[in-house]
């Protein structure tokens, strides 16, 4: 008689052994992308279903809010399996911050984000982009304003929570723990760009933008040891920029200050002292020492 329970246990053990033998970078990227896909898929389905079934009643927004709460609840260490709870909480880096750290991280991050987003307009002017690079994925002009607002809130909230959890949370934490912060931030930035290649504008010309964008968030996480400021800044940036892509609000047009790099340079210079102050506060609060140590089996440090 075949011992099915024993066979299942042996198969599970073999699969775990194979997984543990994979390089840390590979495992981190796989887990991060899995979190990205699962976290982002449900809001996308809810949005499409709601717009098709009841475009004047945007029930997808509260439904997305509930999903993001459940998503955060799980990736922050709750739920099954209990054996991975501590690792999930640690790698997510969703810990709270003091008021001073919040203030300077949001100020530095916001100034840096304006500088980085300025690169979009510089690249759009001088980069070799497809003719329809910034076409919106669908037309929002037929929906009432409250539905349009709900669309942008849903897109921005999902991007902030899910992408930061996946890239600057799970992926960056695992790689930085094994290879250091510089390597972690650099590798995650490259994967962040690759993950956005489905967007028409994500050509080679936009590679510097994606690398700097991801590095900015990586720096915030490095200094604060939390993804919370990055989540807020990411969401707010998307809430402002995505409506421009959809043609709902006007962009900077042909302003030479924006399209020739003046905006990016000015805000980058303003961000430097803010980040300098944030780094000083982080040292005063010894934030780096608050990283939770995680017991990792020898095989996982391949």
C-alpha positions in Angstrom: 0.0 0.0 0.0 1.4 3.4 -1.0 2.0 5.8 1.8 0.6 9.0 0.2 1.3 11.2 3.2 4.9 10.0 3.2 5.3 10.6 -0.5 3.8 14.1 -0.1 6.2 14.9 2.7 9.2 13.7 0.8 8.2 15.7 -2.3 7.8 18.8 -0.1 11.2 18.3 1.5 12.9 17.9 -1.9 11.2 21.0 -3.3 12.2 22.9 -0.2 15.8 21.7 -0.6 15.9 22.8 -4.2 14.5 26.2 -3.3 17.1 26.7 -0.6 19.9 25.9 -2.9 18.9 28.7 -5.3 20.9 31.9 -4.9 19.4 34.5 -2.6 19.0 37.0 -5.4 17.0 34.5 -7.5 14.7 33.7 -4.6 14.3 37.3 -3.6 13.3 38.3 -7.2 10.9 35.3 -7.5 9.2 36.1 -4.2 9.0 39.8 -4.9 7.5 39.3 -8.4 5.0 36.8 -7.0 3.9 39.4 -4.3 3.7 42.0 -7.1 1.5 39.9 -9.3 -0.9 38.6 -6.6 -1.2 42.0 -4.9 -1.9 43.8 -8.2 -4.1 41.3 -9.9 -7.2 41.6 -7.6 -7.5 45.4 -7.8 -7.2 45.1 -11.6 -10.0 42.6 -11.8 -12.2 44.6 -9.5 -11.7 47.7 -11.5 -12.5 46.1 -14.8 -15.6 44.3 -13.4 -16.9 47.5 -11.8 -16.5 49.7 -14.9 -18.3 47.1 -17.0 -21.1 46.3 -14.6 -21.8 49.6 -12.9 -19.7 52.5 -14.2 -21.6 55.1 -12.2 -21.2 53.2 -8.9 -17.4 52.7 -8.3 -17.7 49.9 -5.8 -14.2 48.8 -6.8 -12.7 51.5 -4.7 -13.9 50.2 -1.3 -13.4 46.7 -2.5 -9.8 47.5 -3.4 -9.3 49.1 0.0 -10.4 45.9 1.7 -8.1 43.8 -0.5 -5.1 46.1 0.2 -5.9 45.8 3.9 -5.9 42.0 3.7 -2.8 42.0 1.5 -0.9 44.1 4.0 -2.3 42.0 6.9 -0.8 38.9 5.3 2.6 40.2 4.0 3.2 41.9 7.4 3.3 38.5 9.1 -0.2 37.4 9.8 -2.0 34.3 8.7 -0.7 30.9 7.5 1.9 29.5 7.7 3.1 30.6 11.1 6.6 29.3 10.3 7.1 32.3 7.8 5.3 34.9 9.9 8.5 36.5 11.4 10.3 36.5 8.1 7.4 38.1 6.3 7.1 40.8 8.9 10.8 41.4 8.9 11.3 41.5 5.1 8.3 43.8 4.6 9.8 46.5 6.8 6.4 48.0 7.6 7.4 49.3 11.0 6.2 52.7 12.4 8.4 55.7 12.7 8.7 58.7 15.0 7.2 62.1 14.0 10.6 63.6 13.2 11.6 60.7 10.9 8.2 60.9 9.2 8.6 64.6 8.6 12.1 64.5 7.1 11.6 61.3 5.2 8.4 62.7 3.5 10.1 66.1 2.8 13.3 64.6 1.4 11.3 61.9 -0.5 8.9 64.5 -2.0 11.7 66.8 -3.1 13.5 63.9 -4.6 10.4 62.5 -6.3 9.7 65.9 -8.0 13.2 65.8 -9.3 12.9 62.2 -10.5 9.5 62.8 -12.2 11.0 65.8 -14.0 13.1 63.2 -15.8 9.9 61.9 -17.4 9.4 65.2 -19.3 13.1 65.5 -20.2 13.2 62.0 -21.6 9.9 62.5 -23.4 11.4 65.5 -25.2 14.8 64.1 -26.1 14.3 60.3 -26.0 13.4 58.1 -29.0 10.0 57.0 -27.9 7.1 55.2 -29.7 4.4 57.6 -31.1 1.8 56.2 -28.7 4.1 55.8 -25.7 1.9 57.6 -23.2 -1.5 56.6 -24.5 -3.9 55.8 -21.6 -4.9 52.1 -21.4 -8.6 53.1 -21.6 -10.7 56.2 -22.1 -12.1 57.7 -18.9 -14.0 60.6 -20.6 -17.3 58.6 -20.5 -17.3 58.1 -16.8 -18.7 60.5 -14.1 -16.1 62.5 -12.2 -16.5 60.4 -9.0 -15.7 57.3 -10.9 -12.7 58.8 -12.6 -11.4 60.0 -9.2 -12.0 56.5 -7.8 -10.0 55.0 -10.7 -7.0 57.2 -9.9 -7.2 56.6 -6.1 -7.4 52.8 -6.7 -4.4 52.8 -9.2 -2.3 55.0 -6.9 -3.1 53.2 -3.7 -2.4 49.8 -5.3 0.9 50.9 -6.8 2.1 52.4 -3.5 1.2 49.5 -1.3 1.9 46.5 -3.6 5.0 47.7 -5.5 6.7 49.0 -2.4 5.9 45.8 -0.5 7.2 43.7 -3.4 10.3 45.7 -4.5 11.6 47.7 -1.5 10.1 45.3 1.0 10.6 41.6 0.3 13.0 41.8 -2.6 15.3 44.5 -1.2 15.4 43.1 2.3 16.5 39.6 1.3 19.2 40.8 -1.2 20.5 43.5 1.2 20.8 41.0 4.0 23.0 38.7 1.9 24.9 41.1 -0.4 24.6 44.5 1.2 22.5 47.6 0.7 24.3 49.0 -2.4 24.0 45.7 -4.3 20.4 45.3 -3.1 19.2 48.7 -4.2 21.0 48.3 -7.6 19.6 44.9 -8.3 16.1 45.9 -7.3 16.3 49.0 -9.5 17.1 46.8 -12.6 14.2 44.4 -11.8 11.9 47.3 -11.2 12.7 48.5 -14.8 12.2 45.0 -16.3 8.9 44.6 -14.5 7.6 47.8 -16.2 8.6 46.8 -19.7 4.9 46.1 -20.5 4.4 49.8 -20.5 4.9 51.3 -24.0 7.1 54.2 -22.7 9.5 51.9 -20.8 12.1 51.9 -23.6 15.9 52.0 -23.1 15.6 55.8 -23.0 13.6 55.5 -19.8 16.1 53.2 -18.1 17.8 56.0 -16.2 14.4 57.2 -14.9 13.4 53.8 -13.6 16.8 53.3 -12.0 16.8 56.6 -10.2 13.2 56.3 -9.2 13.8 52.9 -7.6 17.1 54.1 -6.0 15.3 57.0 -4.4 12.9 54.7 -2.7 15.7 52.3 -1.8 17.6 55.2 -0.1 14.5 56.1 1.9 14.2 52.5 3.1 17.9 52.3 3.9 17.8 55.5 6.1 14.5 54.8 7.8 14.4 50.9 7.7 10.8 51.2 6.8 8.8 51.2 3.5 6.0 53.4 4.9 7.4 56.8 3.6 8.0 55.2 0.2 4.5 53.9 0.1 3.0 57.4 0.7 5.3 59.1 -1.8 4.8 56.5 -4.4 1.0 56.7 -4.1 0.9 60.5 -4.2 3.2 60.7 -7.2 1.0 58.2 -9.1 -2.1 60.1 -8.1 -0.7 63.3 -9.7 1.1 61.8 -12.7 -1.4 59.1 -13.9 -4.2 61.7 -14.5 -1.8 63.5 -16.8 -1.3 60.3 -18.8 -5.1 59.9 -19.1 -5.4 63.6 -20.2 -7.6 64.5 -17.2 -5.2 67.2 -15.9 -2.7 69.2 -17.9 1.0 68.4 -17.9 3.8 71.0 -18.0 3.5 71.4 -21.8 6.5 72.9 -23.4 8.0 74.6 -20.4 11.7 74.7 -21.0 12.4 74.7 -17.3 10.8 71.3 -17.0 11.6 69.7 -20.4 15.3 70.8 -20.3 16.0 69.6 -16.8 15.7 72.8 -14.7 13.0 71.3 -12.5 15.0 68.1 -11.9 18.2 70.0 -11.0 16.5 72.5 -8.7 14.6 69.9 -6.7 17.6 67.5 -6.6 19.6 70.3 -5.0 16.8 71.0 -2.5 16.6 67.3 -1.7 20.2 67.0 -0.7 20.1 68.9 2.6 16.8 67.2 3.4 18.3 63.8 3.0 21.4 64.9 4.9 19.1 65.9 7.8 17.2 62.6 7.6 20.4 60.6 7.7 21.5 62.5 10.8 18.2 61.9 12.5 18.4 58.2 11.5 21.8 58.0 13.2 20.5 59.8 16.3 17.7 57.3 16.6 20.0 54.4 15.7 17.4 53.1 13.2 19.9 50.7 11.6 20.3 48.9 14.9 16.5 48.3 15.0 16.6 45.8 12.1 15.2 42.6 13.3 17.7 39.7 13.1 16.3 36.7 11.3 17.4 33.2 11.9 18.4 31.8 8.5 19.4 28.3 7.9 22.9 27.8 6.4 21.5 26.5 3.2 19.6 29.7 2.5 22.8 31.8 2.4 23.9 30.3 -0.9 
